[in-house]
């Protein structure tokens, strides 16, 4: 293949819909997996992120029955019928109720899959439309042996549904959310660490939702970590002296919310309940065992006290 002419949106010439889809592909994020690299016009397909990621979410009916509900949202679907033919944008503007096929009898288990899919008669078949659909899986003799049915080539998986023998309703526990999310080039992709791309473009950033951590692609092909508080972190901790530990040193271990790149400097300060001026109560404290992941605070108080508060700061 070579340069595709005419370029999209050029004045006067006519061109196929594929050119518009490729223009959309050019604006979307790099997929980040080795399997996609042989087709350089591929994108990371998925669902548009939103607050608490509710777009295109599959949920059970308020009163569970053999249906599921898909919420509104946008999906970016890469063309996989022939590959390299651009990106379809699917819009769903309201909740859609989808029927789930009746369960099998004794000993019959099934895994159905909810997808948003695109059919394009220019390449395959006679239908040109987007669909929300439940693809029924084959029956298996146990829940662990179930597999998905045959999915459409141009589809984004939204959820799996576990169907057991003689099941009469789909509850929350039967639905496994499998949406992946897609953003524009330069955007931050929200993704779980188990499904995170490992071949990011240089400077491409992803947010690991299950680890609350950011990663970025390096020029040498590796992936680096970004810590939200790389140079400065702070927090509070309290020490308690009981009647049996008054007049002794006690210790509390503190773990930093995010590890530092190197060992930081740690300062600790009492925030309240310091001994009164002119009194005889003694309060002493110290920091020990500082590492990239945390430290220990040790304190001595001559009298019993519950919850002596200290503030700490750690910085590079």
VENMO-V15038 format. One record per residue. N is the residue number from 1. SS is DSSP state (H for helix, E for strand, L for the rest). OMEGA is omega as a letter, one per 40 degrees, with the letter a starting at -180 (none if undefined). NEAR is the number of other ideal C-beta (glycine too) atoms within 12 Angstrom. Layout:
{{N;SS;OMEGA;NEAR} {N;SS;OMEGA;NEAR}}
This chain:
{{1;L;a;12} {2;L;i;4} {3;L;a;8} {4;L;a;22} {5;L;e;14} {6;L;i;17} {7;L;a;15} {8;L;i;23} {9;L;i;15} {10;L;a;14} {11;L;i;9} {12;L;a;7} {13;L;i;12} {14;L;a;13} {15;L;a;20} {16;L;i;19} {17;H;i;21} {18;H;a;25} {19;H;i;25} {20;H;i;24} {21;H;i;32} {22;H;i;32} {23;H;i;24} {24;H;i;31} {25;H;a;37} {26;H;a;23} {27;L;a;23} {28;E;a;36} {29;L;i;40} {30;L;a;33} {31;L;i;36} {32;L;i;36} {33;L;a;23} {34;H;a;14} {35;H;a;14} {36;H;a;24} {37;L;i;16} {38;L;i;12} {39;L;a;21} {40;L;a;16} {41;L;i;29} {42;L;i;32} {43;L;i;43} {44;L;i;39} {45;L;i;42} {46;E;a;40} {47;E;i;40} {48;E;i;35} {49;L;i;31} {50;L;i;18} {51;H;a;10} {52;H;i;11} {53;H;i;25} {54;L;a;21} {55;L;i;32} {56;L;i;43} {57;L;i;33} {58;E;i;42} {59;E;i;28} {60;E;i;28} {61;L;a;23} {62;L;i;14} {63;L;a;12} {64;L;i;21} {65;L;a;20} {66;L;i;25} {67;E;i;30} {68;E;a;42} {69;E;i;32} {70;E;a;38} {71;L;a;32} {72;L;i;22} {73;E;i;33} {74;E;i;31} {75;E;i;40} {76;E;a;42} {77;E;i;44} {78;E;a;39} {79;L;a;35} {80;L;i;30} {81;L;i;25} {82;L;i;18} {83;L;i;22} {84;L;a;23} {85;L;i;33} {86;L;a;39} {87;E;i;39} {88;E;i;40} {89;E;a;30} {90;E;i;37} {91;E;i;21} {92;E;a;27} {93;L;i;14} {94;L;i;13} {95;L;i;22} {96;E;i;28} {97;E;a;22} {98;E;i;34} {99;E;i;20} {100;L;a;37} {101;L;i;26} {102;L;i;20} {103;L;i;26} {104;L;a;22} {105;L;a;14} {106;L;i;12} {107;L;a;16} {108;L;a;24} {109;E;a;28} {110;E;i;37} {111;E;i;35} {112;E;a;42} {113;E;i;38} {114;E;a;46} {115;E;i;40} {116;E;a;47} {117;E;i;35} {118;E;i;38} {119;E;a;27} {120;L;a;32} {121;L;i;13} {122;L;a;21} {123;L;a;25} {124;L;i;19} {125;L;a;16} {126;L;a;10} {127;L;i;16} {128;L;a;17} {129;E;i;18} {130;E;a;27} {131;E;i;29} {132;E;a;38} {133;E;i;30} {134;E;i;38} {135;E;a;30} {136;L;i;28} {137;L;i;29} {138;L;i;21} {139;L;i;25} {140;E;a;22} {141;L;i;16} {142;L;a;16} {143;H;a;23} {144;H;a;11} {145;H;a;15} {146;L;i;28} {147;L;i;21} {148;L;i;26} {149;L;a;26} {150;L;a;14} {151;L;i;27} {152;L;a;30} {153;L;a;24} {154;L;a;36} {155;E;i;34} {156;E;i;45} {157;E;i;34} {158;E;a;44} {159;E;i;37} {160;E;i;32} {161;E;i;46} {162;E;a;30} {163;E;i;36} {164;L;a;29} {165;L;i;21} {166;L;i;16} {167;L;a;27} {168;L;i;17} {169;L;i;24} {170;L;i;37} {171;L;a;23} {172;H;a;20} {173;H;i;14} {174;H;a;34} {175;E;i;33} {176;E;a;24} {177;E;a;30} {178;L;i;28} {179;L;i;38} {180;L;a;38} {181;E;a;39} {182;E;a;42} {183;L;i;31} {184;E;i;24} {185;L;a;22} {186;L;i;15} {187;L;i;24} {188;L;a;25} {189;E;i;41} {190;E;a;35} {191;E;i;36} {192;L;a;22} {193;H;a;20} {194;H;a;13} {195;H;a;23} {196;L;i;32} {197;L;a;35} {198;L;i;21} {199;L;a;24} {200;L;i;32} {201;L;i;27} {202;E;a;17} {203;L;i;20} {204;L;a;35} {205;E;i;31} {206;E;i;40} {207;E;i;27} {208;E;a;26} {209;L;a;25} {210;L;i;13} {211;L;a;22} {212;L;a;18} {213;E;i;28} {214;E;i;28} {215;E;i;31} {216;E;i;27} {217;E;i;27} {218;L;a;19} {219;L;a;13} {220;L;i;10} {221;L;i;16} {222;L;a;14} {223;E;i;27} {224;E;i;22} {225;E;i;25} {226;E;i;25} {227;L;a;27} {228;L;a;19} {229;L;a;23} {230;L;a;23} {231;L;a;17} {232;E;i;21} {233;E;i;30} {234;E;i;22} {235;E;i;26} {236;E;i;21} {237;E;i;34} {238;E;i;26} {239;E;a;37} {240;E;i;24} {241;E;i;31} {242;L;i;16} {243;L;a;13} {244;L;a;10} {245;L;i;21} {246;L;a;23} {247;L;i;20} {248;L;i;21} {249;E;i;22} {250;E;a;29} {251;E;i;22} {252;E;i;29} {253;E;a;20} {254;E;i;32} {255;E;i;20} {256;L;i;31} {257;L;i;21} {258;L;i;25} {259;L;i;23} {260;L;i;28} {261;L;i;18} {262;L;a;16} {263;L;a;18} {264;L;i;30} {265;E;a;18} {266;E;i;33} {267;E;i;22} {268;E;a;32} {269;E;i;20} {270;E;a;25} {271;L;a;20} {272;L;i;15} {273;L;i;21} {274;L;i;20} {275;L;a;20} {276;L;i;11} {277;L;a;7} {278;L;i;6} {279;L;a;11} {280;L;i;11} {281;L;i;21} {282;L;i;20} {283;E;i;30} {284;E;a;22} {285;E;a;33} {286;E;i;21} {287;E;i;27} {288;E;i;19} {289;L;a;19} {290;L;i;26} {291;L;i;20} {292;L;a;21} {293;L;a;22} {294;E;a;27} {295;E;i;32} {296;E;i;25} {297;E;i;35} {298;E;a;25} {299;E;i;35} {300;E;i;24} {301;E;a;33} {302;L;i;19} {303;L;i;23} {304;L;a;19} {305;E;a;28} {306;E;i;17} {307;E;i;20} {308;E;a;34} {309;E;i;25} {310;E;i;33} {311;E;i;22} {312;E;i;35} {313;E;i;25} {314;E;a;35} {315;E;i;20} {316;L;none;20}}
